[in-house]
Amino acid sequence: MILNPYLAEFIGTATLLLFGAGVVANVNLKKTIAEDQTPWVLVTAAWGFAVFVSVFITSQSSGGHLNPAVTLGLAIAGKFSWSLVPGYFGAQLLGAMFGSWLAYITYIDHYRLTKDEDVVRSTFCTGPAVRNLKNNFFSEAIGTFMLVFGVLFIVGPNIEISGAEIQNFGLGSLDALPVGILVWLIGIALGGTTGYAINPARDFGPRLVYSFLPRKNKNADWSYSWIPIIGPMFGGATAGIFHVILISF
C-alpha cells in the first residue's frame, strides 16, 4: 500500500519514537518486567522466533494468523473473509490450550518442584508489573495495534481453500521473519508493563489450562484476565479501521 508521502513520514517517525523511546523506558524505569534485562531479552527473542516458526509452518495453509486480534484486524481491513472468523477463533484457542499443556507435560517434574504459584502462573499467562487496569488495557491495545498495523503492510499472499482461491488471506512464508522480528521488537519496547500478551488466545487458552491443574493455592487471576483478551481485540480492530482510513487518502 502506497501512502501520501507526508502521512508516511508522520507515521514512520511516530513508530520509530514509540519503539525507540519505549525500549529505553522499558529497561531503565523501575518495576517493569524488563527491569532485569537479560532474561527479558531472552523471553522476547524466544517469542519472536516462536512466531516466525509458527507462521512459516502455517502460512501457505491458513495465512498464519495464529491470533484472534490479527484475524479480526484483517477482516475489518477487508483482507479476510468474515465467514471464516469464528472457525479461526476456535482453532486458535484450542491450539493455544494444547500447546501450553504440552509445555506443562514437558516440564511437569519442574512444576512439581516450584512452589511459588505466581511463577507457575506466569509460565501460562500474563500479568501486570504494576496493576492499573486502565493503563494495562492501553498497553495491550497499543502493542496489538502495532502488531496488526505492521501485519497489514506485510500481508499479501493468495492461498487455496476448498478449491477456491482466496485473495489477501494472511501471511506468506517470506513474511514470517519480519513478523517475528516485529513481535520481538514489541516485547522489548512495549512489553514491560503487562508481559505483552497481544493475543487473546495465547493468554486465555493457557490460563484455562492452568485453572484445571491439580495444584494447591493456584490463582488464575480471573479479575485481570479480561485485559489480555479485550485489550488486544480492541487494538487489532483499531488497526484494521485505521488501515481502511489510510487507504482512502
C-alpha positions, 0 to 999 in steps of 0.5 A: 500500500502506497501512502501520501508521502507526508502521512508516511513520514508522520507515521514512520517517525511516530513508530520509530519514537514509540519503539525507540523511546519505549525500549529505553523506558522499558529497561531503565524505569523501575518495576517493569518486567524488563527491569532485569534485562537479560532474561527479558531479552531472552523471553522476547527473542524466544517469542519472536522466533516462536512466531516466525516458526509458527507462521512459516509452518502455517502460512501457505495453509491458513495465512498464519494468523495464529491470533484472534486480534490479527484475524479480526484486524484483517477482516475489518481491513477487508483482507479476510473473509468474515465467514471464516472468523469464528472457525479461526477463533476456535482453532486458535484457542484450542491450539493455544490450550494444547500447546501450553499443556504440552509445555506443562507435560514437558516440564511437569517434574519442574512444576512439581518442584516450584512452589511459588504459584505466581511463577507457575502462573506466569509460565501460562499467562500474563500479568501486570508489573504494576496493576492499573487496569486502565493503563494495562488495557492501553498497553495491550491495545497499543502493542496489538495495534502495532502488531496488526498495523505492521501485519497489514503492510506485510500481508499479501499472499493468495492461498487455496481453500476448498478449491477456491482461491482466496485473495489477501488471506494472511501471511506468506512464508517470506513474511514470517521473519519480519513478523517475528522480528516485529513481535520481538521488537514489541516485547522489548519496547512495549512489553514491560508493563503487562508481559505483552500478551497481544493475543487473546488466545495465547493468554486465555487458552493457557490460563484455562489450562492452568485453572484445571491443574491439580495444584494447591493455592493456584490463582488464575487471576480471573479479575485481570484476565479480561485485559489480555483478551479485550485489550488486544481485540480492541487494538487489532480492530483499531488497526484494521479501521485505521488501515481502511482510513489510510487507504482512502487518502 
